[in-house]
Amino acid sequence: MLPEHPLEGDLNHILAHMGDLWEELRATNIFLTGGTGFFGCWLLESFVRANETFGLHASVTVLTRNVEAFQKKAPHLASHPAIRFHIGDVKTFIFPEDTFSHIIHASNEAAALIEKKETPERVRDSIIQAARHTLEFAGGCGCRHLLFTSSGSVYGPQPADVLHIPETFTGIRDTSTFRYAHGEGKYVAETLCADYAKKYGFTAKIARCFSFVGPYMPLDKTYAIGNFIGNVINNEDILIEGDGTPFRSYLYAADLAVWLWTVLFRGGSCRPYNVGSEEGLTIAQVARTVAEIAHAKQEIHILKKAEPGRTAERYVPSVRRARQELGLKQHIGLKDAIRRTISWHLGQQL
């Protein structure tokens, strides 16, 4: 008997909440950018499970610069017969000659530029160039439906009096920092999606993604909750580099997969949908929750003191549109999400 998949419960969860929407992929070819990242791994895991369960006879081609690295990261996906690879950079890749009915542009190359502290201009331009090149490809490969994973950063700073930011908020443009240059790049990419969809006749679905947690999330990057989980797994004190007051919310990766596929299959063309959780917590509260779930005895260190009278920063979406139009909801709460993420990472170390 084969060992149970380490994400068995999560994959069953995704299929249970997708219903018959998978039929859209029957006998199709999908092209995926960002397929080896956090979002991409979950899209591939759920695609493989649905493809096998429902006999869809679909295939996916993953754009990557480094197949070998992905083979080490997820060998069961890299060797799956329904998954193929196309080597190239998302901004310059040579267009494959195959026909693709669906394209998912989930590349997050700008994240590496932010980590390297490249200029805001380079961050913004990288996002725009990648989107334009992918959209050019979509225009000539038979694409009928495209999903672009945008970001909640398109709104700019969330006003203090807006507890949950809606898609109708017009935003505050500011390209002077990495975060808002990222948002500006994503916003321009959204407008390009609309332009190319009109020009070439495909539908462009837009998912404005906020914050997430789950297996495959790196524990040593710029994600606060990932760093906290990494701390407790490594028996280290939890370190909060700021003052702990900003509000964040986290959607678990299995719910994220349901949301992304549903936006692709059922979302309105060029109509953005916030993707995330409405359950806002301060960074300090998130750190304490991680410590509680892990039964950690280590201390939590907050490096900066909060400025008296300063309003706390927020990055929490309203998901009313996704709930009302697409029937989407958060099924897995934060505590369970943290528990599942820790368990998966510990299993990877065995």
N, C-alpha and C positions, 0 to 999 in steps of 0.2 A: 504494500500500500504506500502511495506517495505521501510525503509529509504535507500537512495542511499549510496552505499559503499563509505567511505571517500577517497578511492584511485580509484574511478570509472574511472576518466580520464586516470590515469596512466595504469590501467589494460587494458583499451581499446587500449591504445597506444601500449602496449606489444603485444596484439593479432594482431593488425593491421600490425605490423612489423615482425611477425613470419610466417605469411602465413600458408601453410599446413604442416610446419615442425612438428607440434604437432602430426601428424599421427603416428610418430614413437613410441609414448607412448600408443597407443591403446591396451587395455587389458594387460597392463604391471604392474609390481611391481617395485617401486623405493626404494632404501635405501639411506637415507640422513644423513650425519653427519654435525654438526653445524647448524641444522635446526631451532634452536631457536634464532640464532644471526641475525645480520643485513642482511647478504647475504641470510641466510636461510629463514627468513620471506618473503623476496621478491620472492624467488623461490617457496615457498609454496603459497603465494598469487596468483602468476601467474599460478601455476599448477592447483589450485582449479578453477580459472576462465576458463582456457582452458578445463579442465576435464568436467566442467558443460556445457560450450558453445558447445563443439563438441561431447559430449557424449562418451568420451574416455574409460570410465569404468576402469580407472587406479587407482592405490592406491600408497601411499607413507608411508614408515615407517621411523620415525624420531628417531634417537638416542639422548637420553637426560639423564642427571642425575637428572633433577628436572622438572617433568611434571607440578607440581602445580604452579611453577613460570611462566611457559609458559601459563598456563590457565589464569593467571592474566594479562599477557602481551598481549595476542591475543586470547581471548576466542572463537571468531568465527572460528579461525583456529583449536584450540585445540579440539573443539567439532565436527569438520567436519567429516562425515562418511568415507571419502576417506583418512583420515590421522590417522595413528596408531602410537603408541610410543613403543620404546624398551629402557628399562632402562639400563644404563651402562656408563662407562667412555670410551672415544674413544681409549684409549691405552690398555684397558683390557676387553672390553665388551664380554660377552658370545655370540657366533654367533647364531643368530636366525636360525631356521630350514627351513624357507621359501626360495623360489627361487626368485632372484631379477635380472631382465634383465639389469637394470641401477643402478649405484652407483654414488652419488655425494659426494665427500669428501671435505666439506667446513668448517670443524672444524677450529676454530681459538683460541684454548686453550692457545697457547703461549702468546697471548695478555695479559692474566691475569697474567702470570709469569713476563712479562715485567713491568706491572703496579706495581707488588710487588717488583720489582728490584731484582729478582732472578738472579743467575749467568748466563752469556752467555751460559755456558755449558748446564745448565738445559733447557734454552730456545731452544737451538738447538736439544737436545736429545728428548724433548717432541714432537717436530714436527716430528722427524724421527720415534719415537716409534708409534705415532698415525697413520702415513702413513703406516708403515709396517704391523700393526695389521689390518687396514682396507683392505689393499691389500691381506693379507692372507685370509680374509673373502671373498673378491672378487673372489679369485681363486677357492673357493669351493661352491659358491652359484648360479652358472649359469650366472654370470655377463657377458654381451656381450660388454657393453660400460661403461667406468668410466671417470668421470670428476674430476680433481684435481684442486682446486683453489690455485695456487701458488702465488707468489708475485713479484713485480718489485724489491724488495730488493735483489733478487738473483744476480743482476748485481753488487752489491757493490756500492761504491761512483760513481756517474755519472760524467764523465770527463767534465771540464768546456767548452770544445770546441764541446761537443755533446749536441745539444739543445733538441733533441728527441732521446731517447735511443732505438735502435732496438733489436730484438731478436737475431741477429747475434753477438752482443757485448759479448765477452767472460767473462767479469766481472773482478772485483778486489776482491779477497778473503780476508776477514778480520773478524775474530770472536771475536775481543777484545771488542766490544760494543754490546748492545742488538740488535740494528737494523741489524747489519751485521751478528750476530749469527742467527738471524731470517732468513736472506737471505740464509745463509749457510745451515740451516736446510731444508728450502724449496727446495734448489738446490739438496741436497741429496735425498729428497723425490721424486723429479722429476726423478732422475736416478732409484730409486726403482720402480716407475711406469713403466718405460721402461722394467726393468728386469722382473717384474711380468706379464706384458702384453705379453711378449714373451713366458714366461713359461706356462701361462694358456690360451693364445689365445684370450684375450679380447683386445679391443682398449682402449688406455689411452689418454684422451684429457687433455691438460694442458692450463689453463688460468692464465697468469701472471698479477695479479691485482695490480693496482696503488691506486689512491685516489678517494673517492666517497662522495656523499652527498645525503641525502634523508630521508624520513620517516623511522622510526625504528633505525636510527643512534643514538647512545647514545650521549648526550650532556655534559657529565661529565667525559669523558675518555681522551685518548691521541690524539684525532682527532682535529686539530686546528679549522677547520671550524665548527665542532660540538660545540666546546667550545664558539666560537664567536656567533653562533646562540643562544646558551643557555644564553649567556650574555644579548643579546638584548631582548629575551623573558622575562627574569627576571629583566629587567630595570637596568642592571648593566653596568658599564664601560667595554669596551672590553680590555682584557689584552693579550698582546703578550709577552710571556716569553723570547723569543730570540730577535734578532735584526730586524726581519721582512723582511730580504733579501732573504731567500730561496724561490725557485720557486716550486710551486705545480700546479697540474691541477686536475679538479674534473669532473667525469662523474656522471650524475644523476642516481638514483637507478632504474628507469624504463628502461632506456637504458641499465644499467648493467644487468638486468634480460634478456633482449633480447640477449645481447652478450653472457652471460653464457650458456643459452639454445642453442644458435646457435653453439657455440664451441662444446658443447656436441653432437649435432645432425650432424654437418657438418665438424667439424675440423679434420685435419689429426692426425692420431695416433702418439703420442710421438713428436708432432710438436707444440712447445709453441706458444701461441698468446698473445701479450700484450693486456690488457683490461684497457681502461682508456680514458682520453681526452688529446688532443695535445695542448690545449689552456692554456699555462703556465702563471701564475701570481705570483707575490711575495706574501708572507704571509701578508704583510702590505696591499697590494692591495686587497687581499681577505677580510681582516677585514673591509676595507673601503666599499667594495661592499656589505657586509652583513649589515653594518650600513645604507647604502644608501637605500637598498631594504626595510629594517625595519623602515625607517624614524626615526632612533634612534637619540636622542639628547645627548646620553652619549658620553664621550670622549674615545679615543683609546690611550692606554698606551703601549709604546714599552720599555721594561725593560732594554734592552742592546743596546749599541751603536755599529754600524757596524765598523769593523776594516778597516782603510784606505787601499786600494789596494787589499783587500782580495776578491777573486772570489766568487760569490754567489753560494751556493749549489743548485743543481737541482734534481728534481724527476719527470720527465715528459717523457712519452713514445712516441715512434713512433708507430702508429697503422696501418702502411701501409700494413702489412701482413694481418691483419684482414679485412681491407678495400678491398684489391685486391682479396683475396682468398674466403672470406665469405660474402662480400658485406655489411659489418657492417659500421656504421657511428654514430656520435653523433648527435642526433636530438634535444635534449633539452639543451639550453645554460645555463651558470652558473647563470645568474640573475633569470631566470625562475625557475631553480632548487632550489635556495635559497628561492624564494617566496613560492614555493610549500611545501618545508620542514617546513618553519615557520608556514604556514597555517595549516599543519597537526598536528604539535605539539600543537598549540593553540587549535585546535579542541579536542585533547586528554585531555586537562585540563578542558574542559567543563563538 
